[in-house]
Amino acid sequence: IPFGKKVNLIIGYRGMVDLARRSGMVSSINAFPVFEGDTFTYSLGLEPTLHHVPGDHDEDPDTLTHVYAVAKVNGDPQFVVLTRKQIDKTKASSQGARSKSSPWHNYFVEMSLKTAIRRLCKLLPQTVEMAQAVAHEDRDLSFDELIGGHSDIDDDEVIKVDSDEVIEAVAS
């Protein structure tokens, strides 16, 4: 994704899920929203538990309280839970969220679920591909680094892209 004269590699959540599954140890990954009115409890520690019974209500983003992602790793469940406060903090730190066309504004629940999946994937068994992808993610790259340091292109030949347009295109 372009941000000014720098480019950031941002792995989509589907790509992270695919890379996690390639390890051969992850059989499923899912994420779920929790809204006011749902029955939701979880505990951590040596014997973590998670229990969620969705209520009978509209899925209004304003009533989102938590999101969680679960995976089966060699048959054993793994999960992460994010509170609304943690989700809002993630949104606030997102460069793209500052744009009026950001998916954070129009697809808050979906972006929250994506955030939970991304957080969970960092805890799952990783292939070499996943480790390399995560290491390069969100790192600013100049145009020269992006093309391997061999730039014979003048500034006049560079196509300028508005990051708001890219974010809008990705969201649709």
CNS distance restraints for C-alpha pairs under 8 A (distance, minus, plus):
assign (resid   1 and name CA) (resid   7 and name CA) 5.56 0.50 0.50
assign (resid   1 and name CA) (resid   8 and name CA) 5.19 0.50 0.50
assign (resid   1 and name CA) (resid   9 and name CA) 6.35 0.50 0.50
assign (resid   1 and name CA) (resid  10 and name CA) 6.90 0.50 0.50
assign (resid   1 and name CA) (resid 163 and name CA) 6.98 0.50 0.50
assign (resid   1 and name CA) (resid 166 and name CA) 7.21 0.50 0.50
assign (resid   1 and name CA) (resid 167 and name CA) 7.93 0.50 0.50
assign (resid   2 and name CA) (resid   6 and name CA) 5.99 0.50 0.50
assign (resid   2 and name CA) (resid   7 and name CA) 4.35 0.50 0.50
assign (resid   2 and name CA) (resid   8 and name CA) 6.28 0.50 0.50
assign (resid   2 and name CA) (resid 161 and name CA) 7.15 0.50 0.50
assign (resid   2 and name CA) (resid 162 and name CA) 7.61 0.50 0.50
assign (resid   2 and name CA) (resid 163 and name CA) 5.57 0.50 0.50
assign (resid   2 and name CA) (resid 166 and name CA) 7.94 0.50 0.50
assign (resid   3 and name CA) (resid   7 and name CA) 5.78 0.50 0.50
assign (resid   3 and name CA) (resid   8 and name CA) 7.25 0.50 0.50
assign (resid   3 and name CA) (resid 163 and name CA) 5.98 0.50 0.50
assign (resid   4 and name CA) (resid 163 and name CA) 7.60 0.50 0.50
assign (resid   5 and name CA) (resid 142 and name CA) 6.76 0.50 0.50
assign (resid   5 and name CA) (resid 143 and name CA) 7.44 0.50 0.50
assign (resid   6 and name CA) (resid 140 and name CA) 5.76 0.50 0.50
assign (resid   6 and name CA) (resid 141 and name CA) 5.44 0.50 0.50
assign (resid   6 and name CA) (resid 142 and name CA) 4.94 0.50 0.50
assign (resid   6 and name CA) (resid 143 and name CA) 6.81 0.50 0.50
assign (resid   7 and name CA) (resid 140 and name CA) 5.72 0.50 0.50
assign (resid   7 and name CA) (resid 141 and name CA) 5.12 0.50 0.50
assign (resid   7 and name CA) (resid 142 and name CA) 6.34 0.50 0.50
assign (resid   7 and name CA) (resid 143 and name CA) 7.27 0.50 0.50
assign (resid   7 and name CA) (resid 146 and name CA) 7.86 0.50 0.50
assign (resid   8 and name CA) (resid 137 and name CA) 6.92 0.50 0.50
assign (resid   8 and name CA) (resid 138 and name CA) 5.29 0.50 0.50
assign (resid   8 and name CA) (resid 139 and name CA) 5.83 0.50 0.50
assign (resid   8 and name CA) (resid 140 and name CA) 5.18 0.50 0.50
assign (resid   8 and name CA) (resid 141 and name CA) 6.22 0.50 0.50
assign (resid   9 and name CA) (resid 136 and name CA) 6.74 0.50 0.50
assign (resid   9 and name CA) (resid 137 and name CA) 5.03 0.50 0.50
assign (resid   9 and name CA) (resid 138 and name CA) 5.72 0.50 0.50
assign (resid   9 and name CA) (resid 139 and name CA) 6.92 0.50 0.50
assign (resid   9 and name CA) (resid 140 and name CA) 7.91 0.50 0.50
assign (resid  10 and name CA) (resid 137 and name CA) 5.44 0.50 0.50
assign (resid  10 and name CA) (resid 138 and name CA) 6.02 0.50 0.50
assign (resid  11 and name CA) (resid  15 and name CA) 6.13 0.50 0.50
assign (resid  11 and name CA) (resid  16 and name CA) 6.62 0.50 0.50
assign (resid  11 and name CA) (resid 133 and name CA) 7.44 0.50 0.50
assign (resid  11 and name CA) (resid 134 and name CA) 7.92 0.50 0.50
assign (resid  11 and name CA) (resid 137 and name CA) 6.76 0.50 0.50
assign (resid  12 and name CA) (resid  16 and name CA) 6.44 0.50 0.50
assign (resid  13 and name CA) (resid  17 and name CA) 6.15 0.50 0.50
assign (resid  13 and name CA) (resid 114 and name CA) 5.88 0.50 0.50
assign (resid  13 and name CA) (resid 117 and name CA) 6.60 0.50 0.50
assign (resid  13 and name CA) (resid 118 and name CA) 6.04 0.50 0.50
assign (resid  14 and name CA) (resid  18 and name CA) 6.12 0.50 0.50
assign (resid  15 and name CA) (resid  19 and name CA) 6.12 0.50 0.50
assign (resid  16 and name CA) (resid  20 and name CA) 6.09 0.50 0.50
assign (resid  16 and name CA) (resid 118 and name CA) 6.96 0.50 0.50
assign (resid  16 and name CA) (resid 121 and name CA) 6.58 0.50 0.50
assign (resid  16 and name CA) (resid 130 and name CA) 7.34 0.50 0.50
assign (resid  17 and name CA) (resid  21 and name CA) 6.18 0.50 0.50
assign (resid  17 and name CA) (resid  29 and name CA) 7.04 0.50 0.50
assign (resid  17 and name CA) (resid 117 and name CA) 7.86 0.50 0.50
assign (resid  17 and name CA) (resid 121 and name CA) 7.10 0.50 0.50
assign (resid  18 and name CA) (resid  22 and name CA) 6.31 0.50 0.50
assign (resid  19 and name CA) (resid  23 and name CA) 7.08 0.50 0.50
assign (resid  19 and name CA) (resid 126 and name CA) 7.70 0.50 0.50
assign (resid  19 and name CA) (resid 127 and name CA) 7.14 0.50 0.50
assign (resid  19 and name CA) (resid 129 and name CA) 7.07 0.50 0.50
assign (resid  19 and name CA) (resid 130 and name CA) 5.75 0.50 0.50
assign (resid  20 and name CA) (resid  24 and name CA) 7.95 0.50 0.50
assign (resid  20 and name CA) (resid  26 and name CA) 6.35 0.50 0.50
assign (resid  20 and name CA) (resid 121 and name CA) 6.72 0.50 0.50
assign (resid  20 and name CA) (resid 124 and name CA) 6.86 0.50 0.50
assign (resid  20 and name CA) (resid 125 and name CA) 6.88 0.50 0.50
assign (resid  20 and name CA) (resid 126 and name CA) 6.20 0.50 0.50
assign (resid  20 and name CA) (resid 127 and name CA) 7.23 0.50 0.50
assign (resid  20 and name CA) (resid 130 and name CA) 7.12 0.50 0.50
assign (resid  21 and name CA) (resid  25 and name CA) 6.86 0.50 0.50
assign (resid  21 and name CA) (resid  26 and name CA) 5.00 0.50 0.50
assign (resid  21 and name CA) (resid  27 and name CA) 6.45 0.50 0.50
assign (resid  21 and name CA) (resid  28 and name CA) 7.66 0.50 0.50
assign (resid  22 and name CA) (resid  26 and name CA) 7.79 0.50 0.50
assign (resid  22 and name CA) (resid 127 and name CA) 7.13 0.50 0.50
assign (resid  23 and name CA) (resid 125 and name CA) 6.65 0.50 0.50
assign (resid  23 and name CA) (resid 126 and name CA) 6.24 0.50 0.50
assign (resid  23 and name CA) (resid 127 and name CA) 5.48 0.50 0.50
assign (resid  25 and name CA) (resid  73 and name CA) 5.35 0.50 0.50
assign (resid  25 and name CA) (resid  74 and name CA) 5.14 0.50 0.50
assign (resid  25 and name CA) (resid 125 and name CA) 7.13 0.50 0.50
assign (resid  26 and name CA) (resid  71 and name CA) 6.85 0.50 0.50
assign (resid  26 and name CA) (resid  72 and name CA) 5.65 0.50 0.50
assign (resid  26 and name CA) (resid  73 and name CA) 4.53 0.50 0.50
assign (resid  26 and name CA) (resid  74 and name CA) 6.37 0.50 0.50
assign (resid  26 and name CA) (resid 124 and name CA) 7.81 0.50 0.50
assign (resid  26 and name CA) (resid 125 and name CA) 7.76 0.50 0.50
assign (resid  27 and name CA) (resid  71 and name CA) 7.33 0.50 0.50
assign (resid  27 and name CA) (resid  72 and name CA) 5.58 0.50 0.50
assign (resid  27 and name CA) (resid  73 and name CA) 6.46 0.50 0.50
assign (resid  27 and name CA) (resid  74 and name CA) 7.33 0.50 0.50
assign (resid  27 and name CA) (resid  75 and name CA) 7.56 0.50 0.50
assign (resid  28 and name CA) (resid  71 and name CA) 5.31 0.50 0.50
assign (resid  28 and name CA) (resid  72 and name CA) 5.42 0.50 0.50
assign (resid  28 and name CA) (resid  73 and name CA) 7.90 0.50 0.50
assign (resid  29 and name CA) (resid  69 and name CA) 7.11 0.50 0.50
assign (resid  29 and name CA) (resid  70 and name CA) 5.66 0.50 0.50
assign (resid  29 and name CA) (resid  71 and name CA) 4.26 0.50 0.50
assign (resid  29 and name CA) (resid  72 and name CA) 6.81 0.50 0.50
assign (resid  29 and name CA) (resid 117 and name CA) 7.82 0.50 0.50
assign (resid  30 and name CA) (resid  69 and name CA) 5.56 0.50 0.50
assign (resid  30 and name CA) (resid  70 and name CA) 5.43 0.50 0.50
assign (resid  30 and name CA) (resid  71 and name CA) 6.49 0.50 0.50
assign (resid  30 and name CA) (resid 117 and name CA) 7.47 0.50 0.50
assign (resid  31 and name CA) (resid  67 and name CA) 7.15 0.50 0.50
assign (resid  31 and name CA) (resid  68 and name CA) 5.52 0.50 0.50
assign (resid  31 and name CA) (resid  69 and name CA) 4.03 0.50 0.50
assign (resid  31 and name CA) (resid  70 and name CA) 6.25 0.50 0.50
assign (resid  31 and name CA) (resid 113 and name CA) 5.70 0.50 0.50
assign (resid  31 and name CA) (resid 114 and name CA) 7.77 0.50 0.50
assign (resid  31 and name CA) (resid 116 and name CA) 6.90 0.50 0.50
assign (resid  31 and name CA) (resid 117 and name CA) 6.41 0.50 0.50
assign (resid  32 and name CA) (resid  67 and name CA) 5.71 0.50 0.50
assign (resid  32 and name CA) (resid  68 and name CA) 5.53 0.50 0.50
assign (resid  32 and name CA) (resid  69 and name CA) 6.41 0.50 0.50
assign (resid  32 and name CA) (resid 113 and name CA) 6.53 0.50 0.50
assign (resid  33 and name CA) (resid  64 and name CA) 6.94 0.50 0.50
assign (resid  33 and name CA) (resid  65 and name CA) 7.97 0.50 0.50
assign (resid  33 and name CA) (resid  66 and name CA) 6.22 0.50 0.50
assign (resid  33 and name CA) (resid  67 and name CA) 4.47 0.50 0.50
assign (resid  33 and name CA) (resid  68 and name CA) 6.67 0.50 0.50
assign (resid  33 and name CA) (resid 109 and name CA) 7.07 0.50 0.50
assign (resid  33 and name CA) (resid 113 and name CA) 6.82 0.50 0.50
assign (resid  34 and name CA) (resid  38 and name CA) 6.41 0.50 0.50
assign (resid  34 and name CA) (resid  40 and name CA) 7.35 0.50 0.50
assign (resid  34 and name CA) (resid  52 and name CA) 7.86 0.50 0.50
assign (resid  34 and name CA) (resid  54 and name CA) 7.16 0.50 0.50
assign (resid  34 and name CA) (resid  64 and name CA) 5.86 0.50 0.50
assign (resid  34 and name CA) (resid  65 and name CA) 5.74 0.50 0.50
assign (resid  34 and name CA) (resid  66 and name CA) 5.01 0.50 0.50
assign (resid  34 and name CA) (resid  67 and name CA) 5.67 0.50 0.50
assign (resid  34 and name CA) (resid  68 and name CA) 7.98 0.50 0.50
assign (resid  35 and name CA) (resid  54 and name CA) 7.69 0.50 0.50
assign (resid  35 and name CA) (resid  55 and name CA) 7.90 0.50 0.50
assign (resid  35 and name CA) (resid  59 and name CA) 6.96 0.50 0.50
assign (resid  35 and name CA) (resid  60 and name CA) 7.85 0.50 0.50
assign (resid  35 and name CA) (resid  63 and name CA) 5.38 0.50 0.50
assign (resid  35 and name CA) (resid  64 and name CA) 4.37 0.50 0.50
assign (resid  35 and name CA) (resid  65 and name CA) 5.35 0.50 0.50
assign (resid  35 and name CA) (resid  66 and name CA) 7.04 0.50 0.50
assign (resid  36 and name CA) (resid  63 and name CA) 5.45 0.50 0.50
assign (resid  36 and name CA) (resid  64 and name CA) 6.47 0.50 0.50
assign (resid  36 and name CA) (resid  65 and name CA) 6.37 0.50 0.50
assign (resid  37 and name CA) (resid  54 and name CA) 7.67 0.50 0.50
assign (resid  37 and name CA) (resid  55 and name CA) 5.53 0.50 0.50
assign (resid  37 and name CA) (resid  56 and name CA) 7.86 0.50 0.50
assign (resid  37 and name CA) (resid  57 and name CA) 7.63 0.50 0.50
assign (resid  38 and name CA) (resid  52 and name CA) 7.15 0.50 0.50
assign (resid  38 and name CA) (resid  53 and name CA) 5.86 0.50 0.50
assign (resid  38 and name CA) (resid  54 and name CA) 4.65 0.50 0.50
assign (resid  38 and name CA) (resid  55 and name CA) 4.49 0.50 0.50
assign (resid  39 and name CA) (resid  51 and name CA) 7.67 0.50 0.50
assign (resid  39 and name CA) (resid  52 and name CA) 5.61 0.50 0.50
assign (resid  39 and name CA) (resid  53 and name CA) 5.01 0.50 0.50
assign (resid  39 and name CA) (resid  54 and name CA) 6.41 0.50 0.50
assign (resid  39 and name CA) (resid  55 and name CA) 7.09 0.50 0.50
assign (resid  40 and name CA) (resid  50 and name CA) 7.71 0.50 0.50
assign (resid  40 and name CA) (resid  51 and name CA) 5.67 0.50 0.50
assign (resid  40 and name CA) (resid  52 and name CA) 4.48 0.50 0.50
assign (resid  40 and name CA) (resid  53 and name CA) 6.49 0.50 0.50
assign (resid  41 and name CA) (resid  50 and name CA) 5.94 0.50 0.50
assign (resid  41 and name CA) (resid  51 and name CA) 5.31 0.50 0.50
assign (resid  41 and name CA) (resid  52 and name CA) 6.64 0.50 0.50
assign (resid  42 and name CA) (resid  48 and name CA) 7.35 0.50 0.50
assign (resid  42 and name CA) (resid  49 and name CA) 5.32 0.50 0.50
assign (resid  42 and name CA) (resid  50 and name CA) 4.21 0.50 0.50
assign (resid  42 and name CA) (resid  51 and name CA) 6.17 0.50 0.50
assign (resid  43 and name CA) (resid  48 and name CA) 5.31 0.50 0.50
assign (resid  43 and name CA) (resid  49 and name CA) 5.25 0.50 0.50
assign (resid  43 and name CA) (resid  50 and name CA) 6.60 0.50 0.50
assign (resid  44 and name CA) (resid  48 and name CA) 4.34 0.50 0.50
assign (resid  44 and name CA) (resid  49 and name CA) 6.69 0.50 0.50
assign (resid  59 and name CA) (resid  63 and name CA) 7.49 0.50 0.50
assign (resid  59 and name CA) (resid  64 and name CA) 7.71 0.50 0.50
assign (resid  60 and name CA) (resid  64 and name CA) 6.92 0.50 0.50
assign (resid  61 and name CA) (resid 108 and name CA) 6.47 0.50 0.50
assign (resid  61 and name CA) (resid 109 and name CA) 6.00 0.50 0.50
assign (resid  64 and name CA) (resid  84 and name CA) 6.85 0.50 0.50
assign (resid  64 and name CA) (resid 109 and name CA) 7.60 0.50 0.50
assign (resid  65 and name CA) (resid  83 and name CA) 6.15 0.50 0.50
assign (resid  65 and name CA) (resid  84 and name CA) 5.05 0.50 0.50
assign (resid  66 and name CA) (resid  81 and name CA) 6.90 0.50 0.50
assign (resid  66 and name CA) (resid  82 and name CA) 5.52 0.50 0.50
assign (resid  66 and name CA) (resid  83 and name CA) 4.48 0.50 0.50
assign (resid  66 and name CA) (resid  84 and name CA) 5.36 0.50 0.50
assign (resid  67 and name CA) (resid  81 and name CA) 5.93 0.50 0.50
assign (resid  67 and name CA) (resid  82 and name CA) 5.40 0.50 0.50
assign (resid  67 and name CA) (resid  83 and name CA) 6.76 0.50 0.50
assign (resid  67 and name CA) (resid  84 and name CA) 7.81 0.50 0.50
assign (resid  67 and name CA) (resid 112 and name CA) 6.72 0.50 0.50
assign (resid  67 and name CA) (resid 113 and name CA) 6.15 0.50 0.50
assign (resid  67 and name CA) (resid 116 and name CA) 6.56 0.50 0.50
assign (resid  68 and name CA) (resid  79 and name CA) 6.93 0.50 0.50
assign (resid  68 and name CA) (resid  80 and name CA) 5.54 0.50 0.50
assign (resid  68 and name CA) (resid  81 and name CA) 4.32 0.50 0.50
assign (resid  68 and name CA) (resid  82 and name CA) 6.10 0.50 0.50
assign (resid  68 and name CA) (resid 113 and name CA) 7.15 0.50 0.50
assign (resid  68 and name CA) (resid 116 and name CA) 5.74 0.50 0.50
assign (resid  68 and name CA) (resid 117 and name CA) 7.80 0.50 0.50
assign (resid  69 and name CA) (resid  79 and name CA) 5.49 0.50 0.50
assign (resid  69 and name CA) (resid  80 and name CA) 5.54 0.50 0.50
assign (resid  69 and name CA) (resid  81 and name CA) 6.76 0.50 0.50
assign (resid  69 and name CA) (resid 113 and name CA) 7.43 0.50 0.50
assign (resid  69 and name CA) (resid 116 and name CA) 5.45 0.50 0.50
assign (resid  69 and name CA) (resid 117 and name CA) 5.44 0.50 0.50
assign (resid  69 and name CA) (resid 120 and name CA) 6.44 0.50 0.50
assign (resid  70 and name CA) (resid  77 and name CA) 6.68 0.50 0.50
assign (resid  70 and name CA) (resid  78 and name CA) 5.60 0.50 0.50
assign (resid  70 and name CA) (resid  79 and name CA) 4.29 0.50 0.50
assign (resid  70 and name CA) (resid  80 and name CA) 6.78 0.50 0.50
assign (resid  70 and name CA) (resid 120 and name CA) 7.50 0.50 0.50
assign (resid  71 and name CA) (resid  77 and name CA) 5.61 0.50 0.50
assign (resid  71 and name CA) (resid  78 and name CA) 5.23 0.50 0.50
assign (resid  71 and name CA) (resid  79 and name CA) 6.36 0.50 0.50
assign (resid  72 and name CA) (resid  76 and name CA) 5.23 0.50 0.50
assign (resid  72 and name CA) (resid  77 and name CA) 4.54 0.50 0.50
assign (resid  72 and name CA) (resid  78 and name CA) 6.21 0.50 0.50
assign (resid  73 and name CA) (resid  77 and name CA) 6.22 0.50 0.50
assign (resid  73 and name CA) (resid  78 and name CA) 6.88 0.50 0.50
assign (resid  73 and name CA) (resid 124 and name CA) 7.64 0.50 0.50
assign (resid  79 and name CA) (resid 120 and name CA) 6.63 0.50 0.50
assign (resid  80 and name CA) (resid 116 and name CA) 6.84 0.50 0.50
assign (resid  80 and name CA) (resid 119 and name CA) 7.27 0.50 0.50
assign (resid  80 and name CA) (resid 120 and name CA) 5.84 0.50 0.50
assign (resid  81 and name CA) (resid 116 and name CA) 7.13 0.50 0.50
assign (resid  82 and name CA) (resid  86 and name CA) 5.87 0.50 0.50
assign (resid  82 and name CA) (resid  87 and name CA) 6.53 0.50 0.50
assign (resid  82 and name CA) (resid 116 and name CA) 6.72 0.50 0.50
assign (resid  83 and name CA) (resid  87 and name CA) 6.32 0.50 0.50
assign (resid  84 and name CA) (resid  88 and name CA) 6.07 0.50 0.50
assign (resid  85 and name CA) (resid  89 and name CA) 6.17 0.50 0.50
assign (resid  86 and name CA) (resid  90 and name CA) 6.25 0.50 0.50
assign (resid  87 and name CA) (resid  91 and name CA) 6.24 0.50 0.50
assign (resid  87 and name CA) (resid 112 and name CA) 6.24 0.50 0.50
assign (resid  87 and name CA) (resid 115 and name CA) 7.63 0.50 0.50
assign (resid  88 and name CA) (resid  92 and name CA) 6.11 0.50 0.50
assign (resid  89 and name CA) (resid  93 and name CA) 6.34 0.50 0.50
assign (resid  90 and name CA) (resid  94 and name CA) 6.41 0.50 0.50
assign (resid  90 and name CA) (resid 115 and name CA) 7.96 0.50 0.50
assign (resid  91 and name CA) (resid  97 and name CA) 6.29 0.50 0.50
assign (resid  91 and name CA) (resid 104 and name CA) 7.00 0.50 0.50
assign (resid  92 and name CA) (resid  97 and name CA) 6.91 0.50 0.50
assign (resid  93 and name CA) (resid  97 and name CA) 7.95 0.50 0.50
assign (resid  94 and name CA) (resid  98 and name CA) 7.47 0.50 0.50
assign (resid  96 and name CA) (resid 102 and name CA) 5.94 0.50 0.50
assign (resid  96 and name CA) (resid 164 and name CA) 7.56 0.50 0.50
assign (resid  96 and name CA) (resid 167 and name CA) 7.12 0.50 0.50
assign (resid  97 and name CA) (resid 102 and name CA) 5.22 0.50 0.50
assign (resid  97 and name CA) (resid 103 and name CA) 7.42 0.50 0.50
assign (resid  97 and name CA) (resid 104 and name CA) 5.83 0.50 0.50
assign (resid  97 and name CA) (resid 105 and name CA) 7.39 0.50 0.50
assign (resid  98 and name CA) (resid 102 and name CA) 7.14 0.50 0.50
assign (resid  99 and name CA) (resid 164 and name CA) 6.38 0.50 0.50
assign (resid 100 and name CA) (resid 105 and name CA) 7.06 0.50 0.50
assign (resid 101 and name CA) (resid 105 and name CA) 7.08 0.50 0.50
assign (resid 101 and name CA) (resid 106 and name CA) 7.73 0.50 0.50
assign (resid 101 and name CA) (resid 164 and name CA) 6.70 0.50 0.50
assign (resid 101 and name CA) (resid 167 and name CA) 7.22 0.50 0.50
assign (resid 101 and name CA) (resid 168 and name CA) 5.75 0.50 0.50
assign (resid 102 and name CA) (resid 106 and name CA) 7.05 0.50 0.50
assign (resid 102 and name CA) (resid 164 and name CA) 7.54 0.50 0.50
assign (resid 102 and name CA) (resid 167 and name CA) 6.31 0.50 0.50
assign (resid 102 and name CA) (resid 168 and name CA) 6.58 0.50 0.50
assign (resid 102 and name CA) (resid 171 and name CA) 7.66 0.50 0.50
assign (resid 103 and name CA) (resid 107 and name CA) 5.16 0.50 0.50
assign (resid 103 and name CA) (resid 108 and name CA) 6.92 0.50 0.50
assign (resid 103 and name CA) (resid 111 and name CA) 7.07 0.50 0.50
assign (resid 103 and name CA) (resid 167 and name CA) 7.54 0.50 0.50
assign (resid 103 and name CA) (resid 168 and name CA) 7.43 0.50 0.50
assign (resid 103 and name CA) (resid 171 and name CA) 5.74 0.50 0.50
assign (resid 104 and name CA) (resid 108 and name CA) 4.78 0.50 0.50
assign (resid 104 and name CA) (resid 111 and name CA) 6.07 0.50 0.50
assign (resid 107 and name CA) (resid 111 and name CA) 6.13 0.50 0.50
assign (resid 108 and name CA) (resid 112 and name CA) 6.07 0.50 0.50
assign (resid 109 and name CA) (resid 113 and name CA) 6.25 0.50 0.50
assign (resid 110 and name CA) (resid 114 and name CA) 6.21 0.50 0.50
assign (resid 111 and name CA) (resid 115 and name CA) 6.18 0.50 0.50
assign (resid 112 and name CA) (resid 116 and name CA) 6.44 0.50 0.50
assign (resid 113 and name CA) (resid 117 and name CA) 6.33 0.50 0.50
assign (resid 114 and name CA) (resid 118 and name CA) 6.15 0.50 0.50
assign (resid 115 and name CA) (resid 119 and name CA) 6.17 0.50 0.50
assign (resid 116 and name CA) (resid 120 and name CA) 6.16 0.50 0.50
assign (resid 117 and name CA) (resid 121 and name CA) 6.08 0.50 0.50
assign (resid 118 and name CA) (resid 122 and name CA) 6.64 0.50 0.50
assign (resid 119 and name CA) (resid 123 and name CA) 7.26 0.50 0.50
assign (resid 120 and name CA) (resid 124 and name CA) 6.66 0.50 0.50
assign (resid 126 and name CA) (resid 130 and name CA) 5.57 0.50 0.50
assign (resid 126 and name CA) (resid 131 and name CA) 6.22 0.50 0.50
assign (resid 127 and name CA) (resid 131 and name CA) 6.41 0.50 0.50
assign (resid 128 and name CA) (resid 132 and name CA) 6.18 0.50 0.50
assign (resid 129 and name CA) (resid 133 and name CA) 6.08 0.50 0.50
assign (resid 130 and name CA) (resid 134 and name CA) 6.06 0.50 0.50
assign (resid 131 and name CA) (resid 135 and name CA) 6.09 0.50 0.50
assign (resid 132 and name CA) (resid 136 and name CA) 6.37 0.50 0.50
assign (resid 133 and name CA) (resid 137 and name CA) 6.09 0.50 0.50
assign (resid 141 and name CA) (resid 145 and name CA) 5.82 0.50 0.50
assign (resid 141 and name CA) (resid 146 and name CA) 6.18 0.50 0.50
assign (resid 142 and name CA) (resid 146 and name CA) 6.26 0.50 0.50
assign (resid 143 and name CA) (resid 147 and name CA) 6.46 0.50 0.50
assign (resid 144 and name CA) (resid 148 and name CA) 6.08 0.50 0.50
assign (resid 144 and name CA) (resid 149 and name CA) 4.39 0.50 0.50
assign (resid 144 and name CA) (resid 150 and name CA) 6.38 0.50 0.50
assign (resid 144 and name CA) (resid 151 and name CA) 5.73 0.50 0.50
assign (resid 145 and name CA) (resid 149 and name CA) 5.04 0.50 0.50
assign (resid 147 and name CA) (resid 151 and name CA) 7.05 0.50 0.50
assign (resid 153 and name CA) (resid 157 and name CA) 6.19 0.50 0.50
assign (resid 153 and name CA) (resid 158 and name CA) 7.20 0.50 0.50
assign (resid 154 and name CA) (resid 158 and name CA) 6.93 0.50 0.50
assign (resid 161 and name CA) (resid 165 and name CA) 7.53 0.50 0.50
assign (resid 161 and name CA) (resid 166 and name CA) 7.54 0.50 0.50
assign (resid 162 and name CA) (resid 166 and name CA) 6.65 0.50 0.50
assign (resid 163 and name CA) (resid 167 and name CA) 6.13 0.50 0.50
assign (resid 164 and name CA) (resid 168 and name CA) 6.09 0.50 0.50
assign (resid 165 and name CA) (resid 169 and name CA) 6.09 0.50 0.50
assign (resid 166 and name CA) (resid 170 and name CA) 6.12 0.50 0.50
assign (resid 167 and name CA) (resid 171 and name CA) 6.16 0.50 0.50
assign (resid 168 and name CA) (resid 172 and name CA) 6.39 0.50 0.50
